[in-house]
């Protein structure tokens, strides 16, 4: 999976994602899809991970990074996943439960 989340200086947010496939995939494999039963994205879809992060922030009063850490480590019981999020104020947080997760961020005021 490949994802991107941004927040404009006016507070408008946008997010997008695409199936990025798997590194070192088998010859002939053309991709991966976040549909139940169709690949690595299944754990994210089945767990409604983003909804859980929001609920932890709302009901427990957790900050963004704390909520991500809790959900990635305590809420998922299958699959290897990563999550990158951006708050309405532009704060970036991320977490993952595997060894091969690549992430990056760029802070730029537009």
SULBELDA-V626003 format. One record per backbone hydrogen bond with DSSP energy under -0.5 kcal/mol. NH is the residue of the N-H (numbers start at 1). CO is the residue of the C=O. Records with the same first field share a line. If there is no record, write none. Layout:
NH=CO, CO
This chain:
2=18
4=16
6=14
8=12
11=8
14=6
16=4
18=2
20=18
25=22
29=26
33=38
35=33
38=35
42=39
43=40
45=41
46=42
47=43
48=44, 45
49=44
52=48
53=49
54=50
55=51
56=52
57=53
58=54
59=55
60=56
61=57
62=56
67=63
68=64
69=65
70=66
71=67
72=68
73=69
74=70
75=70, 71
76=71
81=79
83=95
85=93
87=91
90=87
93=85
95=83
97=81
102=100
108=106
